[in-house]
Amino acid sequence: MSQPSITAADFGQLPDGQTAQLFTLRNGRGLEVRITNYGGTVTHLLAPDKDGQPGDVVLGFDSLDGYFSPEYQQAGPYFGALIGRFGNRIARGRFELDGQTYELATNNGSNHLHGGLRGFDKVLWQVEVLVDPAPALRLSYISPDGEEGYPGTLTVSVVYMLTPDNGLRISYGATTDKTTIVNLTNHCYFNLSGGARPDVLGHELQLRAARYTVVDDTLVPTGELRPVAGTPFDFTAPHLIGERIAQVPGGYDHNWVLGGNGFRLVATAAEPTTGRTLDVYTDQPGVQCYSGNFLDGSLTGKNGLVYGKHAGFCLETQHFPDSPNQPDFPSTVLRPGELFSSVTEYRFGVKR
């Protein structure tokens, strides 16, 4: 075992001349994560396999240039990024709040996606390095009133921490000076094979969710919460991601309604050849399971890996998509004097 540590290095220049940094966190127990303050992006995450060999289990790039390439800008996969102000889709880029209608960018067909044209994934965050009780980064950003069409000045803090039991814990906090909406998440794409397999269809997945949000043909919820029983969305017992994916037009890109309350285990994934496992804990009501359907081989990432269809999967803990327009969904409204807070942990292990 080595000692926990954090190191920093330059990661490249943004088009406006600012320099992004890359921080490497190690917990001394085999887990290593690299995070850039550009977009709060997790670029690398090394976890040991059943033989103790480290492997990089997230999609991304070795340099900042990869995130600014024309191909990446065109594809917009949000590899590893912090997502805000509002993760997922808002129908027609429009919502009403306290009698006023707000118009947002429609950057995903007719809908608003992941905070708009310049969401939190495209800003340079302020950084504070923390070492007690474990290696951590506190990222801070002040989103001014009206940014991307959202009301209120939103003050955001996100802490990435490596835990002693090989978890990447992400703690979100936000306050506002005017009533607004907020839904923060992270968009890591996982491939627990560490690059040994080109897709994740052979990963085993279990979700502690008895219902999911039915969507229309633009992937916006209809409002119906449908039981998963008897459908290809039933992961209450473990199934391979690829086992029934052909029965889902386009693949998985849906919100599951999580059971239980408080910080609890909501999802488990396992990759049989390496033995790596991933347990997801959160206090959020939903998780978006996305099977990398829009990856098409146009992006080449770390170690020359071509990211084709289903090269990674996402488990984005969240409030439900389009919540501002769905009064029966859990509320995403944040008012002055209130604190938005949420915690999600991605915990890595092995199954021998």
C-alpha positions in Angstrom: 0.0 0.0 0.0 1.2 3.5 -0.8 0.2 6.8 0.8 -2.8 8.7 -0.5 -1.8 11.7 -2.6 -2.8 14.4 -5.0 -0.6 15.9 -7.8 -1.3 18.6 -10.4 -0.1 19.3 -13.9 -1.1 21.6 -16.8 -3.6 19.9 -19.1 -3.7 22.3 -22.0 -4.9 25.7 -23.1 -8.5 26.6 -23.8 -9.4 28.7 -26.9 -9.7 31.8 -24.7 -6.1 31.3 -23.5 -6.9 30.0 -20.0 -4.9 27.0 -18.8 -6.8 23.9 -17.6 -5.2 21.7 -14.9 -5.2 18.0 -14.4 -5.3 16.6 -10.9 -4.3 13.0 -10.1 -5.8 11.6 -6.9 -4.6 8.2 -5.4 -6.1 6.6 -2.4 -3.1 4.3 -1.7 -5.3 1.2 -2.2 -5.1 0.9 -5.9 -7.7 3.5 -7.0 -6.5 6.4 -9.1 -8.6 9.2 -10.7 -7.6 12.1 -12.9 -9.8 15.1 -13.1 -9.5 18.3 -15.0 -11.1 21.5 -13.9 -12.3 22.0 -17.4 -15.9 20.8 -17.1 -15.0 19.1 -13.8 -14.2 16.2 -16.1 -13.0 12.7 -15.0 -10.5 11.8 -17.7 -9.1 8.6 -16.3 -10.1 6.2 -13.5 -7.8 3.3 -12.8 -9.2 0.4 -10.8 -7.5 -3.0 -10.1 -8.9 -6.2 -11.6 -9.1 -9.7 -9.9 -5.3 -10.1 -10.3 -4.6 -6.7 -8.9 -3.7 -5.2 -12.3 -4.9 -1.6 -12.8 -7.0 -0.7 -15.8 -8.6 2.5 -17.0 -12.4 2.0 -16.7 -13.7 5.3 -18.1 -13.8 6.7 -21.6 -11.9 10.0 -22.3 -8.8 11.6 -23.8 -5.2 12.0 -22.7 -5.1 15.7 -23.5 -7.5 18.7 -23.5 -7.3 18.7 -27.3 -9.5 15.6 -27.5 -12.3 17.5 -25.8 -12.1 20.3 -28.3 -11.7 18.3 -31.5 -14.4 18.9 -34.2 -15.4 15.2 -33.9 -16.0 15.5 -30.2 -17.8 18.8 -30.5 -20.0 17.3 -33.2 -20.7 14.1 -31.2 -21.2 15.8 -27.8 -20.9 12.7 -25.6 -20.0 14.6 -22.4 -17.3 12.0 -21.4 -16.8 12.2 -17.7 -18.1 15.7 -17.3 -20.1 17.5 -14.6 -23.5 18.3 -15.9 -25.6 21.3 -15.0 -27.6 23.4 -14.4 -30.0 20.7 -15.4 -29.0 17.2 -16.3 -30.9 15.4 -19.0 -33.8 16.7 -21.1 -36.3 19.5 -20.7 -39.0 19.3 -23.3 -39.0 22.0 -26.0 -36.4 23.9 -24.0 -39.2 25.6 -22.0 -40.5 25.5 -18.4 -42.7 27.6 -16.2 -41.7 28.7 -12.7 -43.8 30.9 -10.4 -46.0 32.0 -13.3 -43.1 33.0 -15.5 -42.0 31.1 -18.6 -38.3 30.5 -19.3 -36.8 29.7 -22.7 -33.7 27.6 -23.0 -31.5 26.4 -25.9 -32.9 23.5 -27.9 -29.6 21.6 -28.3 -30.9 18.1 -28.6 -33.4 18.1 -31.5 -36.5 20.0 -30.2 -35.3 19.6 -26.5 -32.9 21.2 -24.1 -30.1 18.8 -22.9 -27.5 18.9 -20.1 -27.6 22.6 -19.4 -27.5 23.9 -22.9 -24.9 25.2 -25.4 -22.4 26.0 -22.7 -23.3 23.9 -19.7 -21.2 23.2 -16.6 -19.3 20.7 -18.8 -17.7 23.5 -20.8 -16.6 26.0 -18.0 -13.4 26.2 -16.1 -14.0 25.5 -12.4 -12.1 27.0 -9.5 -10.2 24.3 -7.6 -9.3 23.8 -3.9 -7.1 20.7 -3.1 -8.2 18.9 0.1 -6.3 16.1 1.8 -8.2 15.4 5.0 -9.8 12.9 5.6 -9.0 11.7 2.1 -7.6 13.0 -1.2 -10.3 15.3 -2.7 -10.9 18.3 -4.9 -13.5 21.0 -4.3 -14.6 22.5 -7.6 -16.5 25.8 -7.5 -18.4 27.8 -10.1 -20.8 30.8 -10.0 -23.4 30.6 -12.8 -24.7 34.1 -13.3 -28.4 35.0 -13.4 -29.7 34.3 -16.9 -26.8 32.0 -18.0 -28.2 29.6 -20.6 -31.6 31.1 -19.9 -31.9 29.9 -16.2 -33.0 32.3 -13.5 -30.9 33.2 -10.5 -27.2 33.3 -9.7 -26.4 29.7 -8.8 -23.3 29.1 -6.6 -22.1 25.6 -7.1 -19.6 23.4 -5.2 -18.7 19.9 -6.2 -16.3 17.7 -4.2 -14.6 14.7 -5.7 -13.2 12.4 -3.0 -11.4 9.0 -3.2 -12.5 6.9 -0.2 -10.4 4.2 1.5 -12.7 1.5 0.2 -12.1 2.3 -3.4 -15.0 4.7 -4.0 -15.1 7.9 -6.0 -17.5 10.0 -4.0 -19.1 13.1 -5.6 -20.8 15.6 -3.3 -22.8 18.3 -4.9 -24.0 21.6 -3.3 -25.8 24.7 -4.7 -27.5 27.9 -3.5 -29.4 30.5 -5.5 -30.4 34.1 -5.0 -33.6 33.7 -7.1 -36.0 30.7 -7.5 -34.6 28.4 -10.1 -34.3 24.7 -11.0 -31.2 22.5 -10.6 -30.3 18.9 -11.4 -26.6 18.0 -11.1 -24.9 14.8 -12.2 -21.8 13.3 -13.6 -21.5 11.7 -17.1 -18.8 9.1 -16.8 -18.9 6.3 -19.3 -17.7 3.0 -17.7 -16.1 0.0 -19.4 -15.0 -2.2 -16.6 -12.9 -4.3 -18.9 -10.3 -1.6 -18.9 -10.2 -1.4 -22.7 -9.9 -5.2 -23.2 -13.3 -5.4 -24.7 -14.7 -2.9 -27.3 -18.2 -2.7 -25.9 -20.1 -3.2 -22.6 -22.8 -5.6 -23.8 -21.2 -8.4 -21.8 -21.4 -6.5 -18.6 -23.8 -7.7 -16.0 -26.1 -5.0 -14.5 -28.5 -4.9 -11.6 -30.8 -1.9 -10.8 -32.8 -1.5 -7.7 -35.7 -0.1 -9.5 -39.2 -1.5 -10.1 -40.4 1.2 -12.5 -39.0 3.4 -15.2 -40.1 6.7 -16.9 -41.7 5.9 -20.3 -40.4 8.3 -23.0 -41.6 9.6 -26.3 -39.7 9.4 -29.6 -37.5 12.3 -28.5 -36.6 10.6 -25.2 -38.6 13.0 -23.1 -40.8 11.4 -20.4 -44.5 11.1 -21.1 -45.2 11.2 -17.3 -46.0 7.5 -17.0 -44.0 5.5 -14.5 -44.3 1.9 -15.8 -43.4 -1.3 -13.9 -40.3 -2.9 -15.3 -41.6 -6.5 -14.7 -41.9 -8.5 -17.9 -40.0 -5.9 -20.0 -36.3 -5.5 -21.1 -36.0 -2.8 -18.5 -36.2 -5.3 -15.7 -32.8 -5.3 -14.0 -34.1 -6.1 -10.6 -32.1 -9.4 -11.0 -28.7 -9.2 -12.8 -28.9 -9.3 -16.6 -26.3 -8.7 -19.3 -26.6 -5.2 -20.8 -26.7 -6.7 -24.3 -29.1 -9.6 -23.4 -32.3 -7.7 -24.4 -31.0 -4.4 -25.8 -32.3 -5.3 -29.3 -35.9 -5.1 -27.9 -35.4 -1.5 -26.9 -35.4 0.8 -30.0 -32.2 2.7 -30.1 -30.9 1.0 -26.9 -31.1 2.0 -23.3 -31.3 5.8 -22.6 -33.9 5.9 -19.9 -34.5 7.0 -16.3 -35.1 4.3 -13.7 -37.2 5.1 -10.6 -35.0 4.1 -7.7 -36.4 2.3 -4.7 -35.7 3.4 -1.1 -34.7 6.7 0.3 -31.6 8.3 1.5 -28.0 7.3 0.6 -28.3 3.7 -0.5 -27.1 1.1 -3.0 -29.0 1.5 -6.2 -27.0 -0.3 -9.0 -24.3 -2.9 -9.4 -22.3 -3.8 -12.5 -19.7 -6.6 -13.1 -17.4 -7.5 -16.0 -16.8 -11.2 -16.0 -13.3 -11.4 -17.6 -11.5 -9.0 -15.4 -13.7 -9.5 -12.3 -14.2 -5.8 -11.8 -17.3 -4.7 -10.1 -19.0 -1.3 -9.7 -21.5 -0.5 -6.9 -23.4 2.8 -7.2 -24.7 4.6 -4.1 -26.8 7.7 -4.2 -29.5 9.8 -2.4 -31.2 10.7 -5.7 -34.6 9.4 -6.9 -33.5 8.3 -10.3 -30.7 7.0 -12.5 -30.3 7.4 -16.2 -28.8 4.2 -17.7 -27.3 5.0 -21.1 -25.7 2.3 -23.2 -23.6 4.5 -25.4 -26.0 4.2 -28.3 -24.8 7.3 -30.1 -21.1 6.4 -30.1 -20.2 5.6 -33.7 -16.5 5.0 -34.0 -15.7 8.6 -34.9 -13.8 9.2 -31.7 -10.4 7.7 -30.8 -9.6 8.0 -27.1 -6.8 6.9 -24.7 -4.4 4.2 -25.9 -5.7 4.4 -29.4 -9.1 2.9 -28.5 -11.8 3.6 -31.0 -15.1 4.3 -29.2 -17.7 2.5 -31.2 -21.4 1.9 -30.4 -21.9 0.7 -26.7 -18.2 1.3 -25.9 -19.3 2.5 -22.5 -22.3 2.8 -20.3 -23.4 5.6 -18.0 -25.2 5.5 -14.6 -26.2 9.2 -14.2 -27.8 9.6 -10.8 -30.4 12.4 -11.0 -33.9 13.8 -10.6 -36.2 12.7 -13.4 -35.8 14.2 -16.9 -38.2 17.1 -17.7 -39.2 17.4 -14.0 -39.9 21.1 -14.3 -42.8 20.2 -16.7 -44.0 17.2 -14.8 -45.8 18.2 -11.6 -46.0 14.6 -10.4 -42.2 14.1 -10.5 -40.0 14.9 -7.5 -39.4 18.7 -7.5 -36.1 20.2 -8.8 -37.0 23.7 -7.7 -34.4 25.5 -5.5 -35.4 28.7 -3.7 -33.3 31.4 -2.0 -32.2 30.3 1.5 -32.3 26.6 0.5 -29.4 24.3 -0.1 -29.3 21.7 -2.9 -27.2 18.9 -1.8 -26.6 15.4 -3.1 -24.1 12.6 -2.8 -23.2 9.8 -5.2 -20.5 7.2 -4.9 -19.0 4.9 -7.5 -17.4 2.1 -5.5 -15.0 -0.4 -7.3 -14.2 -4.0 -6.3 -13.6 -7.4 -7.7 -15.5 -10.6 -8.0 -13.2 -13.6 -8.1 
